[in-house]
């Protein structure tokens, strides 16, 4: 079949569109509020006011292959005077002045700005955003290389390697909560590499609410995850590891069955009790060999949420993998994504990166 009215669209976003998106998504007034709340404002008139430094940190990921001074020039030339206000005789500062300004502003203002700006934005008309009236969310983690400076190595640490060898870069562990229908990162936390994903992901549950369906992969399954999600009045749909077994208590009409998940030892000592769950088992045929999946969920109504529907929906969890790919591969063009040599600036830069996404 012939293609009609086919045109090739360049993947490069024009700078003017980037500036417009920045000013629309992150209003200047919101930046000022974040600065005021974290006391990050300058005490005297400077060549690099705090608002401009924050803009620079966000833009570092948008022009990742050029110098910081060039990024700053792009900002000053492209953003409106309403967004950044400079003196009449402003000149581009030196690289050392830019570094000093970033240290002065700190990282708390970036986390505060992130919390103010990001929130779920899908509407009922957004493809893949809702299931049975529930907003579909997914949680997962990734690791990011940071420059191999003594300070970064001390704080973030290296991954394990064979005896007698050392990893090339320290790594930051980053866990994300994503709205699958829009790929919006609505919450994020980072930590040293040695701290496991499962520990940090549970803290992200602060941002799930009633009316949501949270999905996770088998590596994040635990009683604590199930219990903490329910405490937020949020439903869940997760994959089970192969070694976790459940007894069949009652088979439902769609072939799924009810069972119970028992608390781990520590949770039991704190008074936790077993929780009723629904288990869905299914097999996907492939060219190599059939693959069996088992899902655990709090959605008990087989009429509204039949097993086949939930099995198909679970594979939307891969939207978070696409989001991570957008963040790490397509947004940045650097071999080592992060530029900063000091931990505080690493945290500052990563939150700017997330805001840029």
C-alpha positions as CSV (number, residue, x, y, z in Angstrom):
1,X,0.0,0.0,0.0
2,X,1.4,3.4,-1.0
3,X,2.1,6.0,1.7
4,X,0.1,9.2,1.2
5,X,1.2,12.6,2.4
6,X,4.2,11.1,4.0
7,X,6.8,13.5,5.4
8,X,9.9,12.9,7.5
9,X,9.8,14.8,10.8
10,X,13.2,15.7,12.3
11,X,13.6,14.5,15.9
12,X,15.5,17.7,16.9
13,X,13.4,20.2,18.9
14,X,14.0,23.8,18.0
15,X,15.5,26.0,20.7
16,X,12.5,28.3,20.6
17,X,10.2,25.4,21.4
18,X,12.4,24.4,24.3
19,X,12.3,27.9,25.8
20,X,8.5,28.1,25.4
21,X,8.1,24.7,27.1
22,X,10.3,25.7,30.0
23,X,8.4,28.9,30.6
24,X,5.1,27.1,30.3
25,X,5.9,24.1,32.5
26,X,7.9,25.9,35.1
27,X,6.5,29.5,35.7
28,X,9.0,32.0,37.0
29,X,6.8,32.6,40.0
30,X,7.1,29.0,41.0
31,X,10.9,29.2,40.9
32,X,10.7,32.3,43.2
33,X,8.5,30.5,45.6
34,X,10.9,27.5,45.8
35,X,13.8,29.9,46.3
36,X,12.0,31.7,49.1
37,X,11.0,28.5,50.9
38,X,14.5,27.2,50.9
39,X,16.2,30.5,51.6
40,X,18.4,30.2,48.4
41,X,18.1,33.8,47.3
42,X,21.2,35.9,47.0
43,X,21.9,38.5,49.7
44,X,23.1,41.1,47.1
45,X,22.8,41.7,43.4
46,X,24.9,39.2,41.5
47,X,25.8,38.5,37.9
48,X,24.2,35.1,38.4
49,X,20.9,35.5,40.3
50,X,19.4,32.4,41.8
51,X,16.6,32.2,39.2
52,X,19.1,32.1,36.4
53,X,21.2,29.4,38.1
54,X,18.2,27.2,38.6
55,X,17.3,27.7,34.9
56,X,20.9,26.7,34.0
57,X,20.7,23.5,36.1
58,X,17.5,22.5,34.3
59,X,19.0,23.4,30.8
60,X,22.2,21.4,31.4
61,X,20.4,18.3,30.2
62,X,18.9,20.0,27.2
63,X,22.2,21.1,25.8
64,X,24.3,18.3,27.3
65,X,27.1,18.3,24.7
66,X,28.1,22.0,25.1
67,X,29.9,23.9,27.8
68,X,28.1,25.4,30.8
69,X,28.9,28.9,29.5
70,X,27.3,28.1,26.2
71,X,24.2,26.7,27.9
72,X,24.0,30.0,29.9
73,X,24.3,32.0,26.7
74,X,21.5,30.0,25.1
75,X,19.3,30.7,28.2
76,X,19.9,34.4,28.3
77,X,19.4,34.8,24.6
78,X,16.2,32.7,24.5
79,X,14.2,33.1,27.7
80,X,12.0,36.1,28.2
81,X,12.8,38.9,30.6
82,X,9.9,37.9,32.7
83,X,11.5,34.5,33.4
84,X,15.0,35.9,34.2
85,X,15.9,39.4,35.0
86,X,19.4,40.6,34.4
87,X,21.3,43.9,34.7
88,X,21.8,46.1,31.7
89,X,25.5,45.4,31.3
90,X,25.3,41.6,32.0
91,X,28.2,39.5,30.7
92,X,28.7,35.8,30.6
93,X,30.5,34.7,33.8
94,X,33.5,32.4,33.9
95,X,33.2,28.7,34.5
96,X,34.5,29.1,38.1
97,X,31.8,31.8,38.8
98,X,29.2,29.4,37.5
99,X,30.4,26.6,39.8
100,X,30.4,29.0,42.8
101,X,26.9,30.1,41.9
102,X,25.6,26.5,41.8
103,X,27.2,25.8,45.2
104,X,25.5,28.9,46.6
105,X,22.1,27.9,45.4
106,X,22.4,24.3,46.6
107,X,20.3,21.3,45.9
108,X,17.3,21.8,48.3
109,X,15.7,24.4,46.0
110,X,15.8,21.9,43.1
111,X,14.0,19.2,45.1
112,X,11.5,21.8,46.3
113,X,10.9,23.0,42.7
114,X,10.5,19.4,41.5
115,X,7.9,18.7,44.2
116,X,6.0,21.9,43.2
117,X,6.0,21.3,39.4
118,X,5.4,17.6,38.9
119,X,2.1,15.9,39.3
120,X,-0.1,13.4,37.3
121,X,-1.5,15.1,34.3
122,X,-3.3,12.5,32.2
123,X,-7.0,12.9,31.4
124,X,-9.5,10.1,30.9
125,X,-8.9,10.7,27.1
126,X,-5.2,9.9,27.4
127,X,-4.4,6.6,25.9
128,X,-3.3,3.9,28.4
129,X,-3.6,6.3,31.4
130,X,-6.6,4.7,33.1
131,X,-7.9,1.2,33.7
132,X,-11.4,0.8,35.1
133,X,-11.3,4.3,36.4
134,X,-7.9,3.9,38.1
135,X,-5.0,6.0,37.1
136,X,-2.2,3.6,36.1
137,X,1.2,4.3,37.7
138,X,4.5,2.3,37.7
139,X,7.5,2.2,39.9
140,X,11.1,1.1,39.1
141,X,14.7,2.0,39.5
142,X,17.9,2.5,37.6
143,X,21.5,3.5,38.2
144,X,23.4,6.5,36.8
145,X,27.2,6.9,36.3
146,X,28.7,10.0,37.9
147,X,32.2,11.4,37.5
148,X,34.9,9.5,39.2
149,X,35.9,12.1,41.7
150,X,37.0,11.2,45.3
151,X,33.9,13.0,46.8
152,X,31.5,11.2,44.5
153,X,33.2,7.8,45.1
154,X,33.0,8.4,48.9
155,X,29.3,9.3,49.0
156,X,27.8,7.2,46.2
157,X,30.2,4.2,45.9
158,X,31.1,1.8,43.2
159,X,29.3,-1.4,42.1
160,X,31.0,-4.7,42.9
161,X,33.5,-6.1,40.5
162,X,35.9,-9.1,40.2
163,X,38.7,-9.2,42.7
164,X,41.6,-6.9,41.7
165,X,39.4,-4.7,39.5
166,X,37.4,-1.5,40.1
167,X,34.3,-0.1,38.3
168,X,35.0,2.8,36.0
169,X,32.5,5.2,37.7
170,X,30.7,5.6,41.0
171,X,26.9,5.1,40.6
172,X,23.8,6.8,41.9
173,X,20.7,4.7,42.4
174,X,17.5,6.5,41.2
175,X,14.0,5.2,41.8
176,X,11.1,6.7,39.9
177,X,7.3,6.8,40.1
178,X,5.8,7.3,36.6
179,X,2.4,8.0,35.2
180,X,2.3,5.4,32.4
181,X,-0.1,7.1,30.0
182,X,2.1,10.3,29.8
183,X,5.6,9.1,30.9
184,X,5.6,11.9,33.4
185,X,8.0,11.3,36.3
186,X,5.9,12.4,39.3
187,X,8.2,11.4,42.1
188,X,11.9,10.4,42.4
189,X,14.5,9.6,45.0
190,X,18.2,9.0,44.8
191,X,20.6,7.3,47.1
192,X,24.1,5.7,47.2
193,X,24.5,2.6,45.0
194,X,24.8,0.2,48.1
195,X,21.2,1.0,49.2
196,X,18.8,-1.4,47.4
197,X,15.9,-0.5,45.2
198,X,13.4,-2.2,47.3
199,X,14.1,0.1,50.3
200,X,13.9,3.3,48.4
201,X,10.9,2.4,46.3
202,X,8.8,2.0,49.4
203,X,9.4,5.7,50.2
204,X,7.9,6.7,46.8
205,X,4.6,5.3,48.0
206,X,4.1,8.7,49.7
207,X,2.9,9.9,46.2
208,X,0.4,7.3,45.4
209,X,-3.2,7.9,46.4
210,X,-6.7,6.5,46.2
211,X,-7.9,6.1,42.7
212,X,-4.5,4.8,41.4
213,X,-3.3,1.4,40.3
214,X,0.4,0.9,41.0
215,X,2.4,-1.7,39.0
216,X,5.8,-3.1,39.9
217,X,8.2,-5.8,38.7
218,X,9.1,-9.1,40.5
219,X,12.2,-7.7,42.1
220,X,10.1,-5.2,44.2
221,X,7.6,-7.8,45.5
222,X,7.3,-8.0,49.3
223,X,4.7,-8.1,52.0
224,X,5.9,-4.6,53.0
225,X,5.2,-3.3,49.5
226,X,1.7,-4.7,49.4
227,X,0.9,-3.5,52.9
228,X,2.3,0.0,52.4
229,X,0.5,0.4,49.1
230,X,-2.9,-0.5,50.6
231,X,-2.2,1.9,53.5
232,X,-2.2,4.6,50.9
233,X,-5.6,3.4,49.7
234,X,-4.0,2.6,46.3
235,X,-4.6,-0.7,44.4
236,X,-1.6,-2.7,43.0
237,X,-0.7,-5.1,40.3
238,X,2.7,-6.7,40.6
239,X,4.7,-9.7,39.2
240,X,5.7,-12.5,41.5
241,X,9.2,-14.0,41.7
242,X,9.3,-17.7,40.7
243,X,10.3,-18.9,44.2
244,X,7.3,-17.2,45.9
245,X,4.4,-19.7,46.3
246,X,0.8,-19.2,47.2
247,X,-1.8,-21.7,48.3
248,X,-5.1,-21.8,46.4
249,X,-7.9,-20.7,48.7
250,X,-10.7,-20.1,46.2
251,X,-10.7,-20.4,42.4
252,X,-12.6,-17.6,40.7
253,X,-14.7,-17.8,37.5
254,X,-12.0,-16.3,35.3
255,X,-9.3,-18.8,36.5
256,X,-7.5,-16.6,38.9
257,X,-7.6,-17.5,42.6
258,X,-7.7,-16.0,46.1
259,X,-4.9,-16.6,48.6
260,X,-3.1,-14.9,51.5
261,X,0.2,-13.1,51.8
262,X,1.8,-13.5,55.2
263,X,4.0,-10.8,56.9
264,X,7.7,-11.2,57.1
265,X,9.2,-11.8,60.5
266,X,9.9,-8.1,61.3
267,X,6.5,-7.0,60.2
268,X,4.8,-9.7,62.3
269,X,6.7,-8.5,65.4
270,X,5.2,-5.1,64.7
271,X,1.7,-6.4,64.7
272,X,1.2,-7.0,60.9
273,X,-1.4,-9.6,59.8
274,X,-1.9,-11.6,56.7
275,X,-3.6,-9.9,53.7
276,X,-5.9,-11.5,51.2
277,X,-4.7,-11.3,47.6
278,X,-5.7,-12.4,44.2
279,X,-3.3,-14.4,42.0
280,X,-3.4,-14.5,38.2
281,X,-1.3,-17.1,36.2
282,X,-0.9,-17.0,32.5
283,X,1.5,-18.2,29.8
284,X,2.7,-16.3,26.8
285,X,3.8,-18.3,23.8
286,X,6.9,-17.2,22.0
287,X,9.2,-18.4,19.3
288,X,11.6,-19.9,21.8
289,X,9.6,-21.4,24.6
290,X,6.4,-20.5,26.5
291,X,6.9,-18.1,29.4
292,X,4.7,-18.2,32.5
293,X,3.8,-15.1,34.5
294,X,2.2,-14.8,37.9
295,X,0.6,-11.6,39.1
296,X,-0.6,-10.5,42.5
297,X,-3.3,-7.8,42.8
298,X,-5.7,-6.2,45.2
299,X,-8.4,-6.0,42.4
300,X,-10.9,-8.6,43.5
301,X,-13.8,-7.9,41.2
302,X,-13.5,-10.3,38.3
303,X,-16.4,-8.7,36.4
304,X,-14.7,-5.2,36.2
305,X,-11.1,-6.6,36.2
306,X,-11.0,-10.0,34.6
307,X,-7.7,-11.9,34.6
308,X,-7.2,-11.4,30.8
309,X,-7.6,-7.6,31.2
310,X,-5.1,-7.4,34.0
311,X,-2.6,-9.7,32.3
312,X,-2.7,-7.4,29.2
313,X,-2.5,-4.3,31.4
314,X,0.5,-5.5,33.3
315,X,2.7,-5.3,30.2
316,X,2.0,-1.6,30.2
317,X,4.5,-1.5,33.1
318,X,7.2,-1.4,30.4
319,X,6.2,2.2,29.8
320,X,8.4,3.0,32.7
321,X,11.3,1.3,30.9
322,X,10.6,3.6,28.0
323,X,10.6,6.6,30.3
324,X,14.0,5.6,31.7
325,X,15.3,5.2,28.1
326,X,14.0,8.7,27.3
327,X,15.8,10.1,30.3
328,X,19.1,8.3,30.0
329,X,19.5,7.8,26.3
330,X,17.5,10.3,24.3
331,X,17.5,13.4,26.5
332,X,21.3,13.3,27.2
333,X,24.0,12.9,24.6
334,X,26.9,12.4,27.1
335,X,28.8,9.2,27.8
336,X,28.8,10.1,31.5
337,X,25.4,11.7,32.0
338,X,26.3,13.8,35.0
339,X,29.0,16.6,34.9
340,X,29.2,17.5,38.6
341,X,32.3,16.4,40.6
342,X,30.7,17.0,44.1
343,X,27.8,15.1,45.6
344,X,25.6,18.1,46.4
345,X,25.9,19.3,42.8
346,X,25.2,15.8,41.6
347,X,21.9,15.8,43.4
348,X,21.1,19.3,42.2
349,X,21.9,18.3,38.6
350,X,19.8,15.1,38.7
351,X,16.8,17.0,39.8
352,X,17.4,19.6,37.1
353,X,17.6,16.7,34.6
354,X,14.3,15.3,35.9
355,X,12.7,18.7,35.5
356,X,14.1,18.9,32.0
357,X,12.5,15.6,31.1
